[in-house]
Amino acid sequence: MNSRMKILNATKLAGSITLLTGIMIFIYGVVSGLNSVIGIGIGAIVGAVMFFLMGMFFIATEEMVENTDKGMEIAPNKYRNGLYLVKR
C-alpha cells in the first residue's frame, strides 16, 4: 500500500469518528436544549470536514510533487540586487 492510500485511510477513519462524535453531541444538545452543547457539536462537525479536506490536500500535494519535473537550476543574478532568475 503506497503512502497516499495510508494517508487517505487515516484521514477517512479520523474524520468519520470525529464526524459521528460531532453529530451525537449536536443531537444531544438539540434534545436537551443546551445551546452551548449545540455549538460544540457544530464545531466538531466542521472540524471533521476540515480534517478530511486537509487530508485530501496533502494527498494532492504529494501527487503533484511526485509528478513535477525536477532539476531546474536556479542561479543568482548579480544585476538585480538579490533576486533570482531561472537559468535555462
Contacts in CASP RR format, 6 or more apart in sequence:
PFRMAT RR
TARGET T0000
AUTHOR 0000-0000-0000
METHOD contacts of the structure
MODEL  1
MNSRMKILNATKLAGSITLLTGIMIFIYGVVSGLNSVIGIGIGAIVGAVM
FFLMGMFFIATEEMVENTDKGMEIAPNKYRNGLYLVKR
3 62 0 8 1.000
4 59 0 8 1.000
4 62 0 8 1.000
4 63 0 8 1.000
7 55 0 8 1.000
7 58 0 8 1.000
7 59 0 8 1.000
7 62 0 8 1.000
8 55 0 8 1.000
8 59 0 8 1.000
11 51 0 8 1.000
11 52 0 8 1.000
11 54 0 8 1.000
11 55 0 8 1.000
11 56 0 8 1.000
11 58 0 8 1.000
11 59 0 8 1.000
12 52 0 8 1.000
14 51 0 8 1.000
15 48 0 8 1.000
15 51 0 8 1.000
15 52 0 8 1.000
16 48 0 8 1.000
18 44 0 8 1.000
18 47 0 8 1.000
18 48 0 8 1.000
18 51 0 8 1.000
19 44 0 8 1.000
19 45 0 8 1.000
19 48 0 8 1.000
19 49 0 8 1.000
21 44 0 8 1.000
22 40 0 8 1.000
22 41 0 8 1.000
22 43 0 8 1.000
22 44 0 8 1.000
22 45 0 8 1.000
22 48 0 8 1.000
23 41 0 8 1.000
23 45 0 8 1.000
25 37 0 8 1.000
25 40 0 8 1.000
25 41 0 8 1.000
25 44 0 8 1.000
26 37 0 8 1.000
26 38 0 8 1.000
26 39 0 8 1.000
26 41 0 8 1.000
26 42 0 8 1.000
26 44 0 8 1.000
26 45 0 8 1.000
28 34 0 8 1.000
28 37 0 8 1.000
29 35 0 8 1.000
29 37 0 8 1.000
29 38 0 8 1.000
29 41 0 8 1.000
30 38 0 8 1.000
72 86 0 8 1.000
72 87 0 8 1.000
73 86 0 8 1.000
73 87 0 8 1.000
74 84 0 8 1.000
74 85 0 8 1.000
74 86 0 8 1.000
74 87 0 8 1.000
75 84 0 8 1.000
75 85 0 8 1.000
75 87 0 8 1.000
76 82 0 8 1.000
76 84 0 8 1.000
77 83 0 8 1.000
77 84 0 8 1.000
77 85 0 8 1.000
END
